[in-house]
Amino acid sequence: MAAVAEAIGPDRLGVRFTPLFESTDQDRVYIGLVEDDPHATYVEAIKVLEAAGIAYLSVAEADWDNAPDLPLSFRQAARSAFSGRIIYAGRYTVERADSLLSTGLADLVAFGRTFIANPDLPARITNDWPLNPLHPETLNGGAEKGLTNYPIHEARTDPVTA
Ligand SMILES: Cc1cc2nc3c(=O)[nH]c(=O)nc-3n(C[C@H](O)[C@H](O)[C@H](O)COP(=O)(O)O)c2cc1C
């Protein structure tokens, strides 16, 4: 991280991590990152990132169904320790994102699968249009189906470019 910051400037550097990833599902195996006290470990890591002056933290929350929620105490500790932008992702709906943003504990919320299924997601959110359902079976496939063939909303008239 120090080397990248040196090369491009810490204000152009972000770090993504998955804190507190303690699985309660025996079928899931996560590689590494199982600490005795993950809360304390990640907050200490955030202090290191703060000292380095990086631009943002991108926090990937557990994203499987019925995953435990990231505790409020962790979000508060992250906010206190870090003065840059904080982004959260993981199973957010617009309502949950709004609710988190309104607490001031996050600067941005990212959408993953919802964006894959809805290429015009910002327009759909802005206009309160319904969302396309996700087809999870195509998420990690090797062809275009499931990644580029989700429809844009019929009311959308301008081309979707991104
Ligand atoms: C097909 C797919 C590929 C992903 N690849 C990455 C990746 O390379 N690196 C990463 O940090 N997260 C990756 N993610 C995780 C997402 O960035 C995000 O954290 C996760 O999907 C939870 O957000 P969601 O519930 O809005 O989908 C991927 C997710 C999906 C569905």
Ligand as a Chemical Component Dictionary entry (heavy atoms), coordinates in Angstrom:
data_LIG
# 
_chem_comp.id                   LIG 
_chem_comp.type                 NON-POLYMER 
_chem_comp.pdbx_formal_charge   0 
_chem_comp.three_letter_code    LIG 
# 
loop_
_chem_comp_atom.comp_id 
_chem_comp_atom.atom_id 
_chem_comp_atom.alt_atom_id 
_chem_comp_atom.type_symbol 
_chem_comp_atom.charge 
_chem_comp_atom.model_Cartn_x 
_chem_comp_atom.model_Cartn_y 
_chem_comp_atom.model_Cartn_z 
_chem_comp_atom.pdbx_ordinal 
LIG C1  C1  C 0 -20.023 -12.047 -10.265 1  
LIG C2  C2  C 0 -19.391 -11.300 -9.117  2  
LIG C3  C3  C 0 -18.024 -11.048 -9.108  3  
LIG C4  C4  C 0 -17.415 -10.363 -8.051  4  
LIG N1  N1  N 0 -16.073 -10.112 -8.079  5  
LIG C5  C5  C 0 -15.499 -9.401  -7.074  6  
LIG C6  C6  C 0 -14.120 -9.094  -7.113  7  
LIG O1  O1  O 0 -13.404 -9.457  -8.043  8  
LIG N2  N2  N 0 -13.582 -8.382  -6.085  9  
LIG C7  C7  C 0 -14.345 -7.951  -5.032  10 
LIG O2  O2  O 0 -13.814 -7.286  -4.115  11 
LIG N3  N3  N 0 -15.672 -8.236  -4.962  12 
LIG C8  C8  C 0 -16.257 -8.942  -5.957  13 
LIG N4  N4  N 0 -17.591 -9.242  -5.903  14 
LIG C9  C9  C 0 -18.361 -8.830  -4.708  15 
LIG C10 C10 C 0 -19.101 -7.535  -4.961  16 
LIG O3  O3  O 0 -18.193 -6.471  -5.170  17 
LIG C11 C11 C 0 -20.012 -7.163  -3.786  18 
LIG O4  O4  O 0 -19.257 -6.934  -2.606  19 
LIG C12 C12 C 0 -21.021 -8.271  -3.532  20 
LIG O5  O5  O 0 -21.624 -8.690  -4.745  21 
LIG C13 C13 C 0 -22.084 -7.827  -2.531  22 
LIG O6  O6  O 0 -22.838 -6.783  -3.060  23 
LIG P1  P1  P 0 -24.327 -7.096  -3.631  24 
LIG O7  O7  O 0 -25.069 -7.809  -2.533  25 
LIG O8  O8  O 0 -24.879 -5.721  -3.936  26 
LIG O9  O9  O 0 -24.170 -7.954  -4.827  27 
LIG C14 C14 C 0 -18.205 -9.918  -6.949  28 
LIG C15 C15 C 0 -19.594 -10.183 -6.959  29 
LIG C16 C16 C 0 -20.182 -10.859 -8.017  30 
LIG C17 C17 C 0 -21.676 -11.106 -7.962  31 
# 
loop_
_chem_comp_bond.comp_id 
_chem_comp_bond.atom_id_1 
_chem_comp_bond.atom_id_2 
_chem_comp_bond.value_order 
_chem_comp_bond.pdbx_ordinal 
LIG C1  C2  SING 1  
LIG C2  C3  SING 2  
LIG C2  C16 DOUB 3  
LIG C3  C4  DOUB 4  
LIG C4  N1  SING 5  
LIG C4  C14 SING 6  
LIG N1  C5  DOUB 7  
LIG C5  C6  SING 8  
LIG C5  C8  SING 9  
LIG C6  O1  DOUB 10 
LIG C6  N2  SING 11 
LIG N2  C7  SING 12 
LIG C7  O2  DOUB 13 
LIG C7  N3  SING 14 
LIG N3  C8  DOUB 15 
LIG C8  N4  SING 16 
LIG N4  C9  SING 17 
LIG N4  C14 SING 18 
LIG C9  C10 SING 19 
LIG C10 O3  SING 20 
LIG C10 C11 SING 21 
LIG C11 O4  SING 22 
LIG C11 C12 SING 23 
LIG C12 O5  SING 24 
LIG C12 C13 SING 25 
LIG C13 O6  SING 26 
LIG O6  P1  SING 27 
LIG P1  O7  DOUB 28 
LIG P1  O8  SING 29 
LIG P1  O9  SING 30 
LIG C14 C15 DOUB 31 
LIG C15 C16 SING 32 
LIG C16 C17 SING 33 
# 
